[in-house]
Amino acid sequence: MSIKNLASLSRDEVKNLFSSIDTILTDCDGVLWLHMKILPGAPDVLNKFREMGKRVFYITNNNVITREEFCVKCDKLGFTSTKDDVLTTSYLTACYLHDIGFKKKVYVVGTSGISRELSRLGIRSFGVGPDPLISDVATLVMKDFKLDPDVGAVIVGFDEYISYPKILKAASYLNHPDCLFIATNTDERGPSFINDCVIPGTGSMVAAIETCAGRKPFLIGKPSTYIIDAIRKRYNVDPERTLMIGDRCNTDILLGTRCGFKTLLVLSGVNTLDDVMNWKQSDNEEDRGLVPDYYIGKLGDLLPLLT
Amino acid sequence: MSIKNLASLSRDEVKNLFSSIDTILTDCDGVLWLHMKILPGAPDVLNKFREMGKRVFYITNNNVITREEFCVKCDKLGFTSTKDDVLTTSYLTACYLHDIGFKKKVYVVGTSGISRELSRLGIRSFGVGPDPLISDVATLVMKDFKLDPDVGAVIVGFDEYISYPKILKAASYLNHPDCLFIATNTDERGPSFINDCVIPGTGSMVAAIETCAGRKPFLIGKPSTYIIDAIRKRYNVDPERTLMIGDRCNTDILLGTRCGFKTLLVLSGVNTLDDVMNWKQSDNEEDRGLVPDYYIGKLGDLLPLLT
C-alpha cells in the first residue's frame, strides 16, 4: 500500500481517479475552513466536483448547530449547500434515536444544536444550558437533584457549560443499564490553536462522563460506521466509488478505511505527513487504518489538477 | 493462589498472620467510614493494631483536604491519628514537586487542599475556585485568558468547579512538552451512591484533561508505586511485613500487589466478591493483580479474631 501525493500525479492520473468516483464525503473544519476562515480555493474545488457530476456531502462531527444553521454558515463562507447535503452529528444522533423508535426522554450534555434536532423528530430532551454547582455536592445530591424516571438516554456532545452537576447527572442516569449512552463524537480538540490555546473538543466531555459512568458510549460520528448506515438508508452510495476527504486521521480517514472508501488527507488541519508515516510503519493494524490513500497540502491545491 | 476469607480462619491462623506484619496501610472511605458515617468497629480494630505494636498509616487518594484537616476528620469520627500517620494525595503531590526541586508555578485544577499543601512547601500555585465560562469560548481565548509563561506544572485533583475554561487552560499549558502533568489520583467515582446518584471522582476530571491534552499524567495516588517510594524515604518499611487494606481493587489492592505487600479487601465499599472471582479467573495478568490475598465483610469483623 503506497500513499500518493495527489499534487505529484499527472493530470490524466487525477482524471482517472475522479472518473472512478461518484460520491464525495468531505469533512469541514480543517478541510474547507479553519473556524470562520475559509481555506483558499476550497469552494471552487467543491463547485468543480459538482460540475463533474459528483454528489458532495458535508460530513462533520460538529454537533452544536442544526443542519439549517450549517447551511447558513456554508453560505456565508461561499460554499453551496442544501440541508440534504449536510450530515452533522446533532442530526445523525436524532436520526438514530428516531430510527430505533425511542419514546422516552433524553438528558443532553450539549447544546441546542442537539435538542432542536431531537425536537424536530418529536423526541423530548432537557439539560442544555448552564448548570453550575450552586452550593456543594452534598446539597446537590441530597436536595437539588432528583433523577427523572422517564429518562431513557443520555447524549453527550460539545458542551461549553460542562460542569460537575452535569457529569454527576449523566453518570447517575447511566447507572441504570437500560439507559442508552450516546456520544455524538469523540474529537479530542479543535483543529487549530487560537492564541496558543488548545480548544477542548467533545471527546473531553465524553471522557469525563464515561469514566465515572463506567460505560462506553455508542458513537454516532466519525469514525463510527453508523454514519454510512444512515447515508445508505437514504441515498444510493457505492463505497468503492466514494471518496472521503478529511484532515484528521482517527476520524475522517479511519471512517473511510472502515467503509472501504478511497481516502484523501489534506494537510491543512490536525494531522501531518509525519504522523502518517509513523502509522504506516507501525506493526499495529489499527494504526495502518489511519493511513490515507492520497494526500495533498490543502483542498484548493486540487483545482489546477481538475481543470 | 487462593483468596482467603479472614473470618473463616481460626484465631491462631489470624494471630500467625498478624505476627508477620509490622506496618498496616489502610484506605479510609469505604474501609473506615462511608462519607461521614463510621463503619462499625473500625476504630477499635485500628486501636487494636496499635496495641499489637503495628505502625498504622492512613493512605488515601483524597486530595481535597490537608493532612491537618484529615486528622480533624479522624478525630470527629473516633479514629486516633497524628499528621505523620496521614498520606493524602494532596500532601504527596506537594512532596513530589518539592523532592524534584520544582521552582516554577503550578496551575491547579482542584481544591485548596492541594494549593495549601503546595504553599507549605514553598510552591506557588493558582487556579483553585470557580472559573465558569463568562461569555463564550472565542472571547475566552481571544481576550480573557493569557498563558502565564512561568507555569511549569499542571496538577489535576478533584474539582467540583470543573469547567470548560479550566479544561482549556490545563490543556493549553500542557501543550508545552516541558510542563509537568500530575494527577493526584484517578478514582472514577465515590465508594457509594447518595440518593441513587453516582459521585464522580478525580478520574473524571483527569480523563477530560488528558483527552484534549493528548498526554498521560504522572500519577501520585494509589495504585501508583510513587506512594511507597515516598513512604520509604521517610520510614523504615519492609514490604513483606506490610499489609494493605482497602475496598477498591484497582487502587488499594493493585498498589499492594505491585509493592509486594499482603492485601486485604473489605467488602464495605466499592468492590464485591463477585468482582474478585471474575478477575481471579481472568487470563489477563493485570486482572489478577486486582485479587487480594484476604477478604472480610468489613474491618470491624476482624475485632473478635484479634482479641
Interface residues (C-beta under 8 A of the other chain):
Chain A: P130 P132 L133 D136 V137 A138 L140 V141 M142 F145 K146 L147 D159 E160 Y161 I162 S163 Y164 I167 L168 A171 S172 L174 N175 E188 R189 F193 I194 N195 D196 C197 V198 I199 P200 G201 G203 S204 M205 V206 A207 A208 I209 E210 T211 C212 A213 G214
Chain B: P130 P132 L133 D136 V137 A138 L140 V141 M142 F145 K146 L147 D159 E160 Y161 I162 S163 Y164 I167 L168 A171 S172 L174 N175 E188 R189 F193 I194 N195 D196 C197 V198 I199 P200 G201 G203 S204 M205 V206 A207 A208 I209 E210 T211 C212 A213 G214
